[in-house]
Amino acid sequence: MCYKNLEIWWEVDYMNNEKTTSNIKSRFNEEAILKDEEAFIKAYATKKVNPFKLLAKLYKGHYFKLLLSVVFFIIKSAPTWIIPIITANIIDIATLRPENSTQLFITNIVFAVIVLAINIPFHTLHVKFFSLARRSVEAGLRGAMIRKLQQLSISFHKNIPSGRIQSKVMRDVEGVEALSGQIFHLLLEIGFSMIVTIAIVISKNITIFFIFLITIPVAVFCMLPFRKGMRTNNRLFRKEVENTSSEVMDMISLVPITRAHALEEEEIYKLTHRVTNVAERGYKLDIINSFFGSVNWVVFSAFQVICLCICAGFAINGEISIGDITLYQTYFTALIGKVSTMTNMLPIVTKGTESINSIGEILSSYDVEQYTGTKKLKNLKGEYRFDNVFFHYDDDDRLVVKGLNLHIKPGETIAFVGESGSGKTTIINMIIGFFKPVEGEIYIDGQNITDIDIHSYRKRIAVVPQNTILFSGSIRDNITYGQPDISEKAIQAAVKAANLSSVVEKLPHGLDTSVGEYGDKLSGGQKQRVSIARAIIRNPDVIIFDEATSALDSVSEAEIQNAINNLTKDRTTFIVAHRLSTIKSADKIAVMRDGHCVEFGTYDELMEKKGEFYTYKMMQS
């Protein structure tokens, strides 16, 4: 009957919130979570973070929910300290047999039933309000990490494998959430239960109270020797899991290459070795945790036997009743359980604090986008000037770009050619604003790029990379990415301009056909045309092609080249190309070698000069 009532209660609660989606939105306010994200990033801003102070900061704004949860916890926990009293009363009634024993017996039984029954609704309410707070913090913390990952520099993302980041966002946030849940319930259970239990014991027998009191320093003494070992093993285990997660993602992405070269056994051996290391670290962690738990159990069980013997001695001397033995033993068992739970929390606390530190590697990172200008661009003409620009990466002092001086007029098409490692892609990344020159200046429409609001600038450019990046979804979703309100007419125009119409017509669901994971259901040329359509639909003022046709066959290349010509009309265009035949119509060509621009001019001028460009062209003929 109780379960039926509980089921009805949940059904009513569900119906009051209409549908599932609105149910979630009504309980978890998205604006509040966005504020939490910003607050969490600030909370992690200091390098040295006290895990418990940080947890208190994370729950700021949810204190009222926690207060309600505490109130309902106190009510639902009433049986914990009332039932032992009722049990002692019933035992005394059965052994002493007073005149009104039947009435006393029935009264105690009815009271026990009432006390037990109130646990169901109040326990549910306790969990409900705490879960609302905890899940909001969980969502806010993950949102904060996602927000910070979008703010961090491209260099940061290049240095940390995506598998490690994924592990931090999912596994480590779960660790923090578990830590907060355990600490909240532990403080409630131990704090409230100990206060009530000790108060009752003091009122009945002060000697037994001192026996109870001894358990606390014993618990602390048992914890101390294990702290360092648990902390070290948790950190090593966490890093091993992150590295393994990264390698598993690499393995999945390389499956076609692995199969094509019959390297399955090598991959199996490599990953098996890695997961074996995870198992070894996990085994060491399990052993130290189990030994810790075993020591606690033996110590506390010994105290329980001692308490039973002392209580029996008091009963033999007539100082307490037989029922009191059960009362004290039950309370002591409960107290031992709480203290044991507290000590057994050490592995969870250690794991949780390590997760907090792991998340801090992202949220406390200062490797953010370097452009913080405030001038928002209302329009972009597309004039660029490189003034004696030098660049090297943070982890390498070797200059990749050396003294670059270029002037690009609005509407011009500029192609960068040269050997791999000559600095072409680095220049493109500086144009996008991913990298900042270590020396020299870049001017856009006469304004220093450091003074420009980088987001307003990027909204007016489009990038077609060499390796087309598509997400799981339809062709339509990928074309309209970031443009949710685009019209069907504009979509069709972009499809036509990108020479994608013939592809779409052959697909079973047209534009709504799924592209598969990373666009695996499409060919290289088809994916590139989707990428170009995505660029066209943005109607950019500046377009960037980073070797957009380098991996295509001649037929696909011709079709892509036609799409590129449609896109580059009246727009400033930057092209990185290996196939020199594709840049014949470029206004200017910059030949790069070892970070220097060694030649600059039109296709015909460079061919007549018979320098490096001419040599490259002859090699490809």
N, C-alpha and C positions, 0 to 999 in steps of 0.2 A: 504493500500500500504506500509506503514511504517513497519507494522508487517511482511509483506511478505519479505521485504528487510532484516529485522533483521533475519528472519528464514534462508534466503539464506546465510547471513554473517556467522551464526553459522555453517551451513552445510559446507561451504568452509573451515572454521577453523577446523572442525572435519576431513574432507577429507585430509587436509594438514598433519594431524597427523596420517594417516593410521588407524590402528585398535585401539580399546579402550585401550588395555593394553599398547601398545607402546605410545599412547597418554598420559597416566598417567606417564609413565616412563620419557617421554621427558619433561614434565612440572615439575615433582617433582624428582629432582636428588637424588638418594638413598644415594650416598656418602656424599652429602651435609647434608642430614637429619641425617646420622650417626655422622657427626661432630657436628651437633646441639645437639644430645643426650648428648654427652660428655660435651659440653659447658653448657647445662642446668643443669646437675648434679653439675658442678662447681659453677654455679650461685646460686644454692640453698645451697652451702656448709656452708655459715654463718647462724647462728641460727636466727638472727634478719634480716629480709628481708623487704626492702621498696618495696611495691607492684608495684609502678609506675616505680621505677628504674629497678626493675626486668623485667617488661614488655619491657622496652627499651633494656635490655640485650637479651631478648628472640628474638627480631627482628633484632639483629645484623647479618649482612650478607644479609639482605633483604631491606636495606635502599633505594637502587636504584628503586626497584619495588614500594616502598611506595612513592618515589619522583614522579615517573610517574603517580601514582594514584592521587597524589595531583594536578599535572598539569591538568590532565583530569577532576578532580573534579571542578577546578576553571572554566574551559571552559564550562562544562555542567551546572554549577550553574549560568551562566550569566542571564538566564531568571528571576531568583529570584529578582535581583535588577534592571534589564532593563525593565521588564514588567510594574512595578508600574509607571515608568517614561512615558512609552508609554500610559498607562491608563490615567494618569494626562493630557498628551498632547491632547488625544482624547476628554476628558471631556471639556478642555478649548476650543478646536476647536468647539465643539458642543454648548457651551454657549456664547463664544465671537464672533464666525463666522467671521474670517478674510477673506480677498479677495481670497486668494488661499486655502481656507478651504478644497476643494475637493482633491487637490494635496497633501496637508499635511496629510489628512485623509488616502489616499491610501498609501503614503510613510510609515506612522506609522504602518499600517496593514501589509504591506509586510515585514517590518523590524521585526515585532512581529512573523510572521510565520517563518522567517529564524532563529530567536533566539530560538524559540521553537523546531524547527526541529533538530538543532545541539545537543539537549539534548540526543537523543536516542543513537547515536554511541559513544559519549564521556562518557555518563553514563555507557555504557556497558564496555568500555575500563577501566574506573575508577574502576569498580567492579572487572574486570578480574585481574588487576595487584595487587589490594589489596587482593583478594581472593587467588592468588598464594602465596603471602607472609603469609597470615593468616593460610591457610591450611598446608603449609610447617611447620610453627611453631607448629600447632596442632599435626601433625604427629611426629615431633621431640620431643615434650613434652611427648607424649604417649610413644614414643620409649625410651626416657630417663627413664621413670618410669619402663618400662619393663626391660631395662638394669639394673637398680638399684635393682629391685626385684630379678633378677638373681644373683646379687652380695650379697644381704643381707643374713644373717645367717639363718639357719633352725630355730633357737630359735625365730627370728623375725616373721617368717611365722607361727609358732605355737601360738604366742601370739596375732596375728591380724587375725580375721576371713576373709576368702576369699571374702565374700560378701562386706565387707568394702573396701577391696583393689579394687575390681571390680568397686565399686561406685567411688572411687578416680580416677581410670584410665579413666573411661568413663564420668561420670557426672561432676566431678570437672574440668577436662580438658575442657569440653564444657563451663563451667562457666568462665574459664580464657579466652578462645577464644571469648566468647560473650563480656567479659569486654574489651578486646583489640579492638574488632570491634566497640563497642560503643564509647570508648574513642577516637579512631582515627576519626570517623565520627563526633563526637561531637566537637572536637577541630577544624576540618576543617569547619564545618557548622557555629559554633559560631564565631570562629576566623575570617574567611573570610567574612561572612555575616555581622558581627558587624563592621568590618573595613570599608567595602564598604558603608553600611547603614549610619553609623555615619559620614563618610566623606561627603556624599551627604547632610545629614541633616545640618551639620555645615556650609556648603557652602550656604545653603538657609536660615536657621534661627537658631541662636545660642541659643535662649530661649528654643525652642522645644528640642534642643540637651540636655540641662540640665535635662529636664523631662525624656528623654530616659535614661540618666545616673543614675538616682535615682533607676531604676529597679534592678541594679546589687547588691547594698548592701541589698536591700529588699530580693533578692533571697538568698543571703548568710544567712541573718537573719532567713529566713524560714527554712533553712536546719539544722541549729545548734541543735535545740531541739530534732530532730529525730535521730541523728547519733547513739547515744549510744543504743537506743532501737532497731534500725534496726540491728546493729552489733550483739547484744546479741541474738535476735530472729533468725537471719540467722545462727549463729553458732549452736544454739540448734536444729534448723530444719535440718541442714546438718547432725549432729550426729544422729538424730532420723532416717533419711533416710538411713544412712549407716548401722545402727543396724538392721533396718527392712530388708534391702537388704540381710544382712547376714542370718537372720532367715528364709527368704523366700527360700534361697538356701538350708538351712538345711532341711526345710519342704519338698522340692522337692526330695532331696536325701533319705528322710525317708518315702516316700509314701508307698513302699512295707511293711515296718515294721508297719506303722500306720494302713494300711488296715488289715494286718494279726492279729492285736490285737484290732481291732474295736475302734481305738482311733481318728477317723475322727473328731468327735465333739470337742474333747480336742484341737486338732491342729487348728481347725477352730476358736475356742474361743481365743486361744493364739495369732494367727496371726491377728484376727479381732481386738483384743485389741491393738496390736502393730500398725496396720494401722490407728486405731482410734487416737492413740497418734500422728501419723504423720499428720493426718488431723487437729487435734487440734493445733499443732505447726504451720502448714501451715495457719490455720485460723487466728491465732494471727498475723502472719507475713503479711497476706493479709490486715487485719484491719489497722495495723499501716501504711502500704504502701498506702492504699486507703485514709486514713485520711491526710497523708502527701500530696498526690496528690490533694485532695480536697482543702486544705488550699492554695496551690500554685495557683490553678485555680481561686479561689475567689480573692486573692490578685492581680493577674495579670489582671484579667478581670476588676477589679476596676480601675487599672491604665489605662487600655485601654479606659474606659469611660471618665476618667479625661482628657486623651490626646485628645479625640474627642471633648470635651467641649472647651478646650483651643484653638484647631485649629479652631473650629467654631467661637469663639470669635475674633480671628485674622482675619478671613474671613469677619465677620460683620463689622469690623473696616477698611476693605479694605487693610489690610497689606499682605494678601496672596489671591491667587485665589481659586475658588471652586475646581479646579483640584488638587491644592496643598493639600487640605483637604484629598482627596483620597490617594495622594502620602504619606503623613505623617502617615495616619492611616494604610495604607498597610505596610509601613516600621515598624511602631511601633508594629503592630500585628505580623509581621515576627520576630522582635526582641524579643517580649514577648514570642513567641513560642520557640525561641532558648534558652532563659534564663530558660523558664519553662522546656524545655527538659533537660537542664543542672541540674536543681534541681531534676527532676524526675529520673535522672540517679543515684541518691544516693542509691536506693535499689539495682540496678544492680551492682554498684561499690562495695557496701557492700558485696553482694553475691560473686562477683568476687574475692575480696580480701580474703574472707573466703575460697574460693576454692584454692587460691594461698597458704594459710596457710595449708590447708588440704593436698595438693600435697607435700608441704614441709615436712610433717610428714614422707614421704617416701624418697624424694630426699635428705633431710638433715640428715637422719639417719646414725649413725656411727656403727650400729650393723651389720657390714659386715663380710664376711668370715675372720677368724683370721689367716689363713695360707697365708703368703706372700713370701714364699721361692722362689728362682730363679733357683735352680738346676732342669733342665728338665730331666726327666727319658727317656733314649733311650731304655731301656728294664727293665723288672721287674721280678726278680727271685722269689720273694714271701717269703722272710725271714722276720719275724716280731719278735720284742722283746719289751715287756712291762716292763719298769723299774720303779717299785714302783709308779704306776699310781693311782692318786686320781682324783675324779671328782664330782662336784655338779652343779646343774643348777643355772642360774643367779638369779632367783627369789626365790631360796630355798637354804639355807646353809647346808641342810642335805646331807651328802655324799652318792652318789649312787654307786660309785666304790671306794674301800678302799684298797690301797696298793697292786695293782695287779702286779704280776711278772709272765710273761709267755715268753717262747721262742718257736717259730713256725718255723720249717725248711722248705725250699722250697719244694713244692709238697705235703706237709702234709695236711690231712683233720682234722680240729679241730672242735669239736662240743661243744656248750655251752648249758648246761641244768640247770634247777633250777626253783623255784617258780616264779610267776609273780612279778615283782618289784625287782628281785634279782640283776639286772644290766646287763643282757645279751644283750638286744637291745642297751643299752648305749655303751657297748664295741664295738658292730658292727658299731655304728655311729661314734665312735672315729677312727675305722679302715678306714672308708670311708673318714674321715676328716671333718665330720659335726661339731663335738665337739672337743675342745682342752682341754687336762688335766689341772686341776688347780694346780697340782703338779705331778712331775715325768715326764718321757720321753717315747715317742714311737719311735722306730727305724724301718725303712723299708730298707732292704738290707744294713744294717749297717749305714744308714743315718738318722739323726733326721728328723722326718716328718715336722718340722717347717722350715727346709732348702730346702724342695722339692717344686717345682712348682706343686701345687695341681691339676691343670688341666691336666698336662702331666701324672700324676699318675692315675687319674680317667679314663683316656682314655684306661688304660690297665686293668681295673677291670670291673666286671659285677655284678649287684645286682638283685636278684630275691626276691621281698618282699612278705610278707604274704598276703597283700591285693593287688592283681595284678592291676596295673594301666594301662588301655588301653584308647586310645583316639578315638573319632569318626572317622571312616575311615575303610579301608579294613584290612584283616588279614595281607596281604603283607605289607601295610603301617606300621602296628604296629611292625612287625618283623624287618623291615629294618630301623626303626627309628634311625636317625643319621648316616645311612650308605646308602646314595642315589645312589652310584655307584656300589653297590654290584651286582655280577653276578647272573643269574638265577640258575646256578649250585650250587652256595654257598647257595642260599635260599632253594633249594630242600634238600640239605645236612643237613641244620639246621632243617628243618621240619621233616626229617626222624629221626635225632638224638633226637629230642624232643618228639618222639612218637606222632606226630601231623598228620601224613599222613592219618590215618584212619578217622580222623575228617574232614580234608580238602576234601577228596574224596566224602563225603556225602553232602557237602554244594553245593547249586545251582550254585555258581560262583567260587568255589574253593578258591584259595588264595585271589581272588578279592571280596569275599563276605564281606559285611559291618558287622562290629561287633556291631553296634549300639552305643548309648551314654554310655561311660564308659564300653563298652563290654557287655552290658546287653543281647545281643542276644546269648551269649555263656554261657555254664555252668562254674562252678568254676574250674573244672579240665581242661576244654578246655582253659579257660583264662590263667591258670597257665602254660600250655604247650606252649601257644603263648609267654608268658613271658620268658620261658626257651629258646625257639627258638631265641628270641631277644637277650638273653645273649650269646648263642652259636655263633651266626653270628658275634658278636664282636670279637670272638677269643681271649678272655681275658686271662691274665696271672694269675689273682686271681679272684675267684668267691665267692660270698656271698649269702647264703640262710637264710632268716629271717622267720623261721617257714613256709616254702613253702608248707608243706603238712598238716598243722594243721586242716584245715577246709574241708578236702576231705574225700570221702567215701573210703572204703578199696580197691576197684577196681581201682579207679582213683589214689589212693595213690601208688599202685604198679606200675602203668604206669608212674607216675611222678618220682618215685624212680629210675626206669630204665633210664629215661631221665636225671636225676641228675647224675647217675653213668657214663653216656656217656659224660657229661659235665665236670666232676671233674677229669678225667684221666690226670695225670701229671700236675695238677694245684694245687696251694695252695688254699684250700677251707675252708671257715668258715660257720658253720651251727648252727643256733639257732633252737632247736627242743623241742617239748613237748612229742611227741611220741618217746619213747626211742628205739623202734624196728627199726626205720629208720636210726639210727646212729651206728648200730652194726659194720659196716665196717670202721668207723672213726679211724684214726691213734691214736688220743688222744681225751679224753673227759674232759672238764673242768666243774666241778660242782660248781655253784654259789649259795651263800646264803648271803643275806643282804650286797651285794657289795664285799664279800670276795670270793676268789677261795678256797673252802674247800677241794676239791679232784681233782686230775689230773692224768690221766693214760689211758690205753686202756680199752675197754669194758670188757674184761676178767679179767684184774687186778682189776677193780672197783667192779666187781661182787664177786670176791674172797675176797675182803676186807670187804664186807658186811657192808658198811657204808651208807651214804646218797643216793648214786646212786642206791645201791642195794634196799634200801627202796622204792625209786621212782619206780624202775622196778617191784617190787613185787606188788605195788599198782595198776600198769597198767596191770598186768597179769590176 
